[in-house]
Amino acid sequence: MDEDGVRWTTRDSEVVHRWQFLSRYTETATQFVLLTGDKGGVGVAALPKRGFADADGVDRLRQVLDRNVTRM
């Protein structure tokens, strides 16, 4: 994740979504949930907080999201 968007990489693939596609997010106790601008939430991406080594990583992600997408 950077100022351009979100990137998921696996052994066999790589997917990039620009912020224009995932333009909204909400936060739960365990994850960040990114949604498309479509009010039906057709596009959804979950970013689990357990993937961060510490709370600073979660805070940094929240800052990037707040700069680039709308919090719901």
N, C-alpha and C positions, 0 to 999 in steps of 0.2 A: 504494500500500500504506500502510495506517495501522493504528491499533489496532482498527479494525472488521473489516478483511479486505483482500483483494487485488482490484484493479480493473484490467481490461484495456480499453483504449480504442483503437478504430480509426476510420478515416474513416466507416464505416457502422454501427458498433455499440459497445456498452459492456456489459461483463459484470462483475458483482461476485460474489465468493465470500467469504462470512463465514468466520472462522477455524474455526467449528464444522464446516464442510464439508471444508476442507483442514487437517486437524488434525495432520499429521505432515510432516516434511521430512528430506531428506538433502542433503549438500553434496558436490559433486565439484570438481575443479580448475577447471572452466569454468562451472559453473552450480549453482543451488539447484533442487532438485526437490521440489515440494509434492505430497502424496498425501492422498487421502481417508482417513478412519478405517477404511474397509473394508480388511481385510488383503490382499485381492486387488489393491489399488491401482487400482481402477476409474477414479477421478478423478485425473488427473495434470496438473500444471502445471510448466513449466520456466521459470526466470528466469535468463537468461544473464548472467554477470558482465561480459561485454564491454559491456553497456549502461551501465556506470558510468564516470564520468570518471576516478575514482581509487580507491585501496584504501579510503579513508575511506567511500565510498558502499557498498562491499561490507560493511564492518564495521557500518555503520548498519543495513543490511538484516538481517544476521545477528542483531543485537541485537533488532530487531523480531520476527523469527521466534522467537528464543529466549524472548521474553516471551509469545508467543501460541500456539505450537504445540510439539509434542514432536519433538526431534531423534532420528533413528534411527541 
